[in-house]
Amino acid sequence: MTSQRDRIGSLESRMEELEATIRGLTEELVDANQRIRELEQAREAEEEEESSQAEEAKSDESKDETDNEESSGSESGDDIIVA
């Protein structure tokens, strides 16, 4: 009977160790998932910022081209020819 009690005690001890391991791994998994979400949000924000900067650069280029065309056109259009 003592060996059965020892075996039960050993199994209970082993089960407690396994439960502690599971708790620890669960906490690590939750922390890892949270960190992954934070990194994904940071990456998305960075991509949005890069995208908006690229759009601003394109917009500025288009505006400069339009301004240059208007300036060129207005110079020749302002000349008055008198006959």
Backbone as a printed PyTorch tensor [residue, N CA C, xyz], in Angstrom:
tensor([[[  0.8010,  -1.1850,   0.0000],
         [  0.0000,   0.0000,   0.0000],
         [  0.8540,   1.2630,   0.0000]],

        [[  1.9990,   1.1730,   0.6260],
         [  2.8850,   2.3430,   0.6620],
         [  3.3810,   2.6840,  -0.7270]],

        [[  3.6520,   1.6770,  -1.5150],
         [  4.1500,   1.9630,  -2.8610],
         [  3.0580,   2.6210,  -3.7050]],

        [[  1.8120,   2.2520,  -3.4550],
         [  0.7180,   2.8880,  -4.1910],
         [  0.5850,   4.3430,  -3.7560]],

        [[  0.7420,   4.6080,  -2.4640],
         [  0.6890,   5.9890,  -1.9700],
         [  1.8540,   6.7990,  -2.5320]],

        [[  3.0190,   6.1820,  -2.5850],
         [  4.1890,   6.8580,  -3.1450],
         [  3.9580,   7.1740,  -4.6210]],

        [[  3.3850,   6.2080,  -5.2990],
         [  3.1340,   6.4130,  -6.7290],
         [  2.1010,   7.5150,  -6.9320]],

        [[  1.0610,   7.5390,  -6.1370],
         [  0.0350,   8.5830,  -6.2250],
         [  0.6650,   9.9430,  -5.9180]],

        [[  1.4890,   9.9810,  -4.8770],
         [  2.1710,  11.2300,  -4.5210],
         [  3.0900,  11.6910,  -5.6400]],

        [[  3.7850,  10.7760,  -6.2470],
         [  4.6780,  11.0930,  -7.3640],
         [  3.8880,  11.6200,  -8.5640]],

        [[  2.7650,  10.9570,  -8.8390],
         [  1.9310,  11.3990,  -9.9610],
         [  1.3340,  12.7790,  -9.6960]],

        [[  0.8940,  13.0170,  -8.4560],
         [  0.3440,  14.3270,  -8.1080],
         [  1.4110,  15.4090,  -8.2330]],

        [[  2.6170,  15.0820,  -7.7900],
         [  3.7240,  16.0300,  -7.8980],
         [  4.0250,  16.3350,  -9.3610]],

        [[  4.0540,  15.2930, -10.1590],
         [  4.3250,  15.4530, -11.5970],
         [  3.2260,  16.2810, -12.2570]],

        [[  1.9770,  16.0410, -11.8620],
         [  0.8590,  16.7900, -12.4220],
         [  0.9650,  18.2720, -12.0570]],

        [[  1.3630,  18.5790, -10.8300],
         [  1.5420,  19.9720, -10.4180],
         [  2.6450,  20.6450, -11.2360]],

        [[  3.7280,  19.9160, -11.4880],
         [  4.8170,  20.4500, -12.3100],
         [  4.3330,  20.7450, -13.7240]],

        [[  3.5610,  19.8070, -14.2840],
         [  3.0510,  19.9950, -15.6350],
         [  2.0720,  21.1710, -15.7070]],

        [[  1.2270,  21.3020, -14.6970],
         [  0.2970,  22.4320, -14.6630],
         [  1.0540,  23.7580, -14.5720]],

        [[  2.1090,  23.7950, -13.7760],
         [  2.9240,  25.0040, -13.6760],
         [  3.5940,  25.3200, -15.0150]],

        [[  4.0620,  24.2860, -15.6730],
         [  4.6760,  24.4720, -16.9910],
         [  3.6580,  25.0150, -17.9810]],

        [[  2.4750,  24.4660, -17.9620],
         [  1.4130,  24.9340, -18.8650],
         [  1.0690,  26.3870, -18.5760]],

        [[  0.9620,  26.7550, -17.3020],
         [  0.6710,  28.1480, -16.9460],
         [  1.7640,  29.0770, -17.4740]],

        [[  3.0130,  28.6700, -17.2760],
         [  4.1390,  29.4890, -17.7430],
         [  4.1440,  29.6370, -19.2560]],

        [[  3.9190,  28.5330, -19.9640],
         [  3.8860,  28.5900, -21.4230],
         [  2.7090,  29.4200, -21.9270]],

        [[  1.5810,  29.3220, -21.2330],
         [  0.4110,  30.1170, -21.6120],
         [  0.7080,  31.6020, -21.4630]],

        [[  1.3400,  31.9800, -20.3560],
         [  1.7050,  33.3860, -20.1480],
         [  2.6740,  33.8600, -21.2300]],

        [[  3.6460,  33.0330, -21.5700],
         [  4.5980,  33.3960, -22.6180],
         [  3.8990,  33.5480, -23.9600]],

        [[  2.9520,  32.6770, -24.2460],
         [  2.2140,  32.7500, -25.4990],
         [  1.3880,  34.0320, -25.5700]],

        [[  0.7240,  34.3690, -24.4730],
         [ -0.0650,  35.5970, -24.4240],
         [  0.8480,  36.8050, -24.6290]],

        [[  1.9870,  36.8290, -23.9510],
         [  2.9400,  37.9350, -24.1060],
         [  3.4590,  38.0220, -25.5400]],

        [[  3.7630,  36.8850, -26.1300],
         [  4.2690,  36.8660, -27.5060],
         [  3.2090,  37.3780, -28.4740]],

        [[  1.9630,  36.9530, -28.2920],
         [  0.8820,  37.4330, -29.1590],
         [  0.6910,  38.9360, -29.0270]],

        [[  0.7820,  39.4430, -27.8100],
         [  0.6400,  40.8820, -27.5880],
         [  1.7810,  41.6320, -28.2790]],

        [[  2.9880,  41.1370, -28.1550],
         [  4.1480,  41.7750, -28.7860],
         [  4.0260,  41.7410, -30.3060]],

        [[  3.5400,  40.6280, -30.8370],
         [  3.3370,  40.5240, -32.2900],
         [  2.3240,  41.5700, -32.7510]],

        [[  1.2340,  41.7250, -32.0180],
         [  0.2270,  42.7360, -32.3750],
         [  0.8370,  44.1320, -32.3560]],

        [[  1.6360,  44.4260, -31.3310],
         [  2.2780,  45.7380, -31.2360],
         [  3.2150,  45.9740, -32.4210]],

        [[  3.9820,  44.9550, -32.7780],
         [  4.8970,  45.0880, -33.9140],
         [  4.1410,  45.2640, -35.2270]],

        [[  3.0430,  44.5320, -35.3910],
         [  2.2390,  44.6670, -36.6030],
         [  1.6400,  46.0630, -36.6960]],

        [[  1.1470,  46.6000, -35.5690],
         [  0.5810,  47.9470, -35.5700],
         [  1.6510,  48.9830, -35.8900]],

        [[  2.8320,  48.8040, -35.3310],
         [  3.9300,  49.7340, -35.6080],
         [  4.3150,  49.6660, -37.0810]],

        [[  4.3550,  48.4540, -37.6430],
         [  4.7000,  48.2980, -39.0590],
         [  3.6400,  48.9360, -39.9510]],

        [[  2.3670,  48.7390, -39.6130],
         [  1.2860,  49.3400, -40.3950],
         [  1.3620,  50.8600, -40.3410]],

        [[  1.6260,  51.3970, -39.1620],
         [  1.7390,  52.8440, -39.0210],
         [  2.9120,  53.3710, -39.8430]],

        [[  4.0110,  52.6350, -39.8280],
         [  5.1910,  53.0250, -40.5990],
         [  4.8940,  52.9810, -42.0990]],

        [[  4.2000,  51.9450, -42.5390],
         [  3.8430,  51.8310, -43.9530],
         [  2.9020,  52.9520, -44.3740]],

        [[  1.9320,  53.2810, -43.5090],
         [  1.0140,  54.3710, -43.8210],
         [  1.7690,  55.6890, -43.9180]],

        [[  2.7160,  55.8900, -43.0230],
         [  3.5060,  57.1210, -43.0390],
         [  4.3320,  57.2010, -44.3200]],

        [[  4.9570,  56.0910, -44.6980],
         [  5.7440,  56.0650, -45.9310],
         [  4.8500,  56.3080, -47.1390]],

        [[  3.6670,  55.7210, -47.1280],
         [  2.7330,  55.8880, -48.2360],
         [  2.2860,  57.3450, -48.3510]],

        [[  1.9570,  57.9610, -47.2180],
         [  1.5130,  59.3570, -47.2560],
         [  2.6540,  60.2780, -47.6740]],

        [[  3.8820,  59.9590, -47.2710],
         [  5.0280,  60.7570, -47.6970],
         [  5.2390,  60.6240, -49.2030]],

        [[  5.0690,  59.4220, -49.7260],
         [  5.2220,  59.2030, -51.1660],
         [  4.1390,  59.9560, -51.9310]],

        [[  2.9060,  59.9280, -51.4080],
         [  1.8120,  60.6550, -52.0560],
         [  2.0620,  62.1530, -52.0170]],

        [[  2.5730,  62.6590, -50.8970],
         [  2.8850,  64.0800, -50.7980],
         [  3.9670,  64.4640, -51.7960]],

        [[  4.9720,  63.6070, -51.9340],
         [  6.0520,  63.8760, -52.8770],
         [  5.5070,  63.9090, -54.2990]],

        [[  4.6320,  62.9600, -54.6400],
         [  4.0250,  62.9470, -55.9760],
         [  3.1780,  64.1900, -56.1810]],

        [[  2.4260,  64.5570, -55.1540],
         [  1.5750,  65.7400, -55.2310],
         [  2.4190,  66.9920, -55.4310]],

        [[  3.5160,  67.0910, -54.7000],
         [  4.4130,  68.2380, -54.8430],
         [  5.0210,  68.2820, -56.2340]],

        [[  5.3920,  67.1230, -56.7640],
         [  5.9510,  67.0680, -58.1190],
         [  4.9180,  67.5060, -59.1420]],

        [[  3.6910,  67.0230, -58.9960],
         [  2.6220,  67.4020, -59.9250],
         [  2.3570,  68.8990, -59.8380]],

        [[  2.3520,  69.4230, -58.6270],
         [  2.1080,  70.8570, -58.4300],
         [  3.2280,  71.6630, -59.0650]],

        [[  4.4670,  71.2420, -58.8840],
         [  5.5950,  71.9350, -59.4780],
         [  5.4980,  71.9130, -60.9960]],

        [[  5.1350,  70.7570, -61.5680],
         [  4.9960,  70.6580, -63.0160],
         [  3.8770,  71.5610, -63.5060]],

        [[  2.7590,  71.5810, -62.7910],
         [  1.6330,  72.4350, -63.1700],
         [  2.0390,  73.8960, -63.0760]],

        [[  2.7350,  74.2780, -62.0010],
         [  3.1910,  75.6570, -61.8420],
         [  4.1500,  76.0430, -62.9610]],

        [[  5.0470,  75.1340, -63.3140],
         [  6.0000,  75.4120, -64.3910],
         [  5.2810,  75.5820, -65.7240]],

        [[  4.2810,  74.7430, -65.9940],
         [  3.5270,  74.8510, -67.2360],
         [  2.7510,  76.1590, -67.2700]],

        [[  2.1420,  76.5300, -66.1430],
         [  1.3910,  77.7810, -66.0880],
         [  2.3190,  78.9670, -66.2600]],

        [[  3.4870,  78.8920, -65.6670],
         [  4.4500,  79.9870, -65.7990],
         [  4.9070,  80.1110, -67.2350]],

        [[  5.1830,  79.0200, -67.8810],
         [  5.6180,  79.0340, -69.2700],
         [  4.5000,  79.5490, -70.1590]],

        [[  3.3150,  79.1040, -69.9090],
         [  2.1680,  79.5010, -70.7200],
         [  1.8070,  80.9520, -70.4990]],

        [[  1.9140,  81.4500, -69.3090],
         [  1.5380,  82.8110, -69.0230],
         [  2.5260,  83.8010, -69.5960]],

        [[  3.7690,  83.3990, -69.7100],
         [  4.7740,  84.2950, -70.2790],
         [  4.4720,  84.5690, -71.7430]],

        [[  4.1550,  83.5140, -72.4790],
         [  3.8800,  83.7120, -73.9070],
         [  2.4980,  84.2990, -74.1070]],

        [[  1.5850,  84.0650, -73.2020],
         [  0.2200,  84.5780, -73.3330],
         [  0.1080,  86.0410, -72.9450]],

        [[  1.0340,  86.5410, -72.1740],
         [  0.9720,  87.9420, -71.7520],
         [  1.5220,  88.9080, -72.7870]],

        [[  2.2250,  88.3730, -73.7670],
         [  2.7720,  89.2490, -74.8110],
         [  1.6400,  89.7960, -75.6570]],

        [[  1.6820,  91.0900, -75.8800],
         [  0.6650,  91.7280, -76.7270],
         [  1.3430,  92.1110, -78.0250]],

        [[  0.7690,  91.6820, -79.0860],
         [  1.3120,  92.0240, -80.4040],
         [  0.4400,  93.1140, -80.9840]],

        [[  1.0730,  94.2140, -81.3160],
         [  0.3370,  95.3410, -81.8930],
         [  0.7580,  95.4350, -83.3460]],

        [[ -0.2090,  95.5270, -84.2030],
         [  0.1340,  95.6250, -85.6220],
         [ -0.1800,  96.9730, -86.1700]]])
